[in-house]
Amino acid sequence: MADRIEYSGKVYVYSSGMPAGHIQLAKERLSEYGVNENDIEVIEVPEGVPEGSVMVTLWPHYLSVARVKRVREGSIYAPQLFNIQL
């Protein structure tokens, strides 16, 4: 498991309709990994995420941290780096 998330610019949190309390918990957990809350952008659909950025998928019990390698025709290829338990 990584101690810090290395990123530049924004960290995109794909919430997929999770409740506000769950999103806030995700922000708190990400701050423990060195992500500034002002750098977090919550998205409802995985679109408009630039190549090279960090995308975090919010699941009921964990966060899946990935780095976007390629964006092509609306599809994102982002290999998972690690999970963070909520």
Sequence and secondary structure as in RCSB ss.txt:
>XXXX:A:sequence
MADRIEYSGKVYVYSSGMPAGHIQLAKERLSEYGVNENDIEVIEVPEGVPEGSVMVTLWPHYLSVARVKRVREGS
IYAPQLFNIQL
>XXXX:A:secstr
  SS   SS EEEE TT  HHHHHHHHHHHHHTT  GGGEEEESSS S  TT EEEEE SSEEEEEE  EEETTE
EE  EEEEEE 
